[in-house]
Amino acid sequence: MRVSVRVPATSANLGPGFDCLGLALDLCNEVTVDTDAEPGISWEGEGADELPSDGSDRISRTMAAVAAVSGRELPPLALQAHNRIPLERGLGSSAAAAVAGVLLADRILDLELGIDDLLSSAVGVEGHPDNAAAALLGGLTISTGDAAVRLDPSAALAPVVLVPELRLGTEVARAAIPAEVPTRDAVFNLRRAALAVVALTERPEYLGYALQDRLHQPHRLRLMPTIQGVFDGLVEADVPVCVSGAGPSLLAFEIDGSRVSDPGPEWRVLRPGVRAQGAEVER
């Protein structure tokens, strides 16, 4: 049996939507497993020279976890992956791997899991429902932690992902966030998160205002002065921008024909577009 999946990159939080909002980007990892081929694991693209080939990678571990929960056993298989999502850059590479593993195990073992169970399984491994929901469902997603709602993003959205050479682990980025926040900051974010949903689905002209945040971005940006400098420059230029996920990548939006400038040689500038469709499975 040969099964292939395509899973998109995601940008979570989207400013004020901390741990709630996620957006799928048209930048996909492709993973193929073949139960009739010589067992083994091979990688191409992002992280090819650093990802393990001993079965301890997140895709393999997720497949094994799904099999264990279902009381089934995975057959020997060959796994080949072509990664386009940069690692540890706040673009959902871990969630993409978890979603890929869940979908592959579901098909190989003929489990026929529903969307809710697929999402629950991916979140159980990855731990971030905002990323996992957007990777599985595509478009714009609102996660409640145990469920998710998908919305159609505005066709006018023109995302630009600024990817630095710098990496930032999710654990380090999350540790920088205070456990308690002032009520005024919570209200500030509630107002903008509500508007962000409107801006991302219908009124992109509100994005500059709607992406403002006081809960996580200021604390994470302090860990990365270089990233903060680029972020502040975009804000001063009236470019809608937010930290992508836990960072260090930035997600900006080009509005009314505007063009986001290249920050310099230590950055990659990607214009992947929004991906309306979520993860795909081919058999």
N, C-alpha and C positions, 0 to 999 in steps of 0.2 A: 504494500500500500504506500502511495506517495501523496502527501498532503502539503500544500503551501499556504502561507498566510502573509498578508501585508498589513502592517500596523502603523498608524501615523504617529508622528511626534505631537506633543501637546504642550501648551503653555497654560499653567494653572495660576490660580489666585487672581490674575488680571487686575492688579491694583488692590481695590478694596474687598474683593471677593475671596478673602483668605480661607483656604481649605474648602471653598464652595464652588467657585467658577472654574471652568476649564474650556479651552478652545483647541480643536484639532487643526493641525497644520499639514499641508500637502507635502510632507517629507516623510517617507515611509521606510521602515525596515522590512525586509523580506526574509522569511524563514521557511525552509523546506525540510521535511523529515521523510525518510524512505525506509520502510521496514524490510525491504527486500535487498537493500544495499549493504555493503560492508560497514559494520558499526563504527562510528567515529564522529567527531565534531570539528567543523572547520568554519573560519570566520573570514569575511572580506569587509573592507571599508573601515568605518570608525571603530577604533579599539581592537582591530584585528591582531595586533601584536601584543596585546595585554590581556585579553579575555581568556579564561581557562578552557582547556579542552579535555578535562577529566570528569565532566559531568557536574561540576560544582557551580556552573553558570546559572543565572536566574531562570532562563528558559527551561533548562533541564530540571532544575529543582522544582519549578512550578508544575511541570508535567508529572513529576514523581509525586508531588503533594496531592494533585487531583486524583491520580490513580489510587493512592493510599486511602483517601477519603471515600472513594467509590468502591473500595474493596477489590480493585482489579490490579493487574500487573502489566506494566508496559513491556512490549516485545523489544528485543534488540533493534536498534535503528541508527541510521546515519542522519546527522543534523548539519545542515548547511545554512549559514546566515549571511546576508549582505546588509550591513548596518549603514544607514545614512544619517541617523540621529546621533549627534555628538554626545559623548558620555560626560556625566557630572557637570552639565551646563544649564540645568533647569529646563530641559526640553522633553522630559518624560521618558528618557531611555529605559529606566527601570520599569515603569508602567507598561511600556511597549513590550518589553520582554515578558512580563507577567501575563499580559493579555495574549501574547503569542503562545505562551506555554499552555494556558487554559484552553484556548481554541484548538490547538494541536492535540492535546490529550483528549478533548471531547470527541474529536473526529476519529482518532485512532482507536479509541475504546468504545465508540458508538454509544456514548452516554446520552446524547440528545438533550443537553442542558438548555434551559431557557435563559433569556437575557439576564434576568435577576440573579440566577445561580452563577452564570458566567462572570457577572460583575462581582458578586460576593466572593467567588473563588479568587479572582484577580486581586481584589482589595485585601483579602486575607493574606496573600503573599507579599504584595507590594506596600500596603499600608496607607496609600494616598488615594482616596476615592475620587478626588477631583481629576487627577491625571488619568486614572484607570477608566473612569466614565467617558471622558472625551476620546480616549484611544479606542474604546470599544464601540461607542455610539456615533462618533464624529460630530461635527458642528459645534455649537455652544452647549455646554452642559451645566446644570445646577445640581450639585450633589448635597444630599442631606446626611451622608454618612452611611446609611443603609439602603438608599435608593437614589435614583438620578432621573432628571428630566432633561430631554434634549430639545433644543430650540434651533430654528434655522437662522444662521448668522446673516447679516446684511450682505447683499451681493457687492456692495460698494467697499467693503473692508479690504484694505491693502496692507497686510502686515509685513513688517521688516524685522527680521531677527538679527541682532547684533551679537555675535558669538566671540568672546575673548579667548585668548590662549589660557588664561587663568581658569582654574577649576575651583569649585566650592562644594564640599560634601553637604548633603542635606542635613545631617546631624549637626554639623557646625553651624549652619545657617539657622536651624530651628532653635538651637541653644541660645542664640543672640536675642531672641524675642522674650520680652518680660512676661511673667506668668499672669500679671494683673495689669489692667490698663484703666485710665481715667474714663469715667462715663462719657465725658464730652468727646473723647477720641472714638469710643464705640459708636456714639450717635453719628459722628462725622463719617465713619465708614458705612454705617447702615444707609445713610442717605445716598452716598455715592455708589454703593453696591446695587441699590435699586435702580439708580439711573444708568449704571453700567450695562445692565441687561437690556435696557431700552436702546442705549447707544450702540451696542454690539449687534442688535437685531434690526433696528429701524432707523436710528438717528446718529450715524457716525460723527456728525459735527459736534456732538457732546462729549466725545471721548477724552479730550484734553482735561476737562473738568471731572468726568466720571471716573477716571483711572487714579485719581488722587487717593492716598492711603496714609494712615497713621499707625497701623497695627504692626506691620512687619517690614515694609520697605526701608524706612529710615534706619532701623536697627541693622538690617542686613547690609545696606550700602556703607555703613560705617566700617564694616569689615573689609571693604574693598574700595579704597580711596580712588583708584584709577577708574573703576566702574562708576563711582559716584560722580566723578568729573564729567564723564560722557553723559550720564543721566541728567545732571544739572544743565548741561549745555543744550540738550534736546528740549528740556522744559523751558529754558529761556528763549528758545527759538519757536515756542508754541507748537512743538511736535508732541502729539499724544504718546506717552511712553510709560511702561511699567517694568518692574523686574519680572522676568519670566520664571515662574515657579519659585524655587529657592535661590535662583541666580546661579552663576553670575551673568548669564545672558540677559539682554534687554529686548523687550518686544515693543516696537514702535509702529505707528500707523501713518501712512502717507495719505493726506487728505487733500482733495481738490487739486490733484496734479502735483502736489509738493513732492520733493525728493529728499530722503534722508541721506545725509552725507556719510561717507566712509570714515570711521573714527581713526583709522591708521593701520599700520602694518601688523599690529598684534591682534587684529580683529578680522573676523569673517562676516560678510554681509550677505544674508540670505533673504530672498523674497519668495517664499514657498507657496503663498496663497493659503486660503482657508480650505480645509478639506471637509466637505459636507458629509461624505460617507465615512463610516467608521472602519474598523478592521474587516478585512475580506478573507474568506477561506476558499481555496480552490482544491478540488480533489480529482 
